[in-house]
Amino acid sequence: MSKGFGENNGAGTIKLINNIGLGNVKGDYVLDLMKAGTFTNDQSFAVKGNKASEGGNIMIVDAGKQATIRAKVEKAIANMRQELSAKKFQHI
């Protein structure tokens, strides 16, 4: 992805709780037009490109932990895909 979390040219107040950006090309958080309403436990793999909301704080994940976290996220995504493919969904 180009951006993880972006304001899409919108201005306003944003609430972000327990999010992680995994090293997007243009930044994990590109929210410089927004104001932070709630910014809690938001983490990034990217050092460059992040633009926090006014009043927001983005923590950079320790480089030594990034590979382990990425592996866990990828495993969780694979598990979700398996669960989805194993079930048949009907449109209502």
Buried (B, 14 or more C-beta within 10 A) or exposed (E): EEBBBBBEEEEEEBEBEEBBBBBBEBBBBBBBBBEBEEBEEBBBBBEEBBBBBEEBEBEEBEEEEBEEBBEEEEEEEEEEEEEEEEEEEEEE
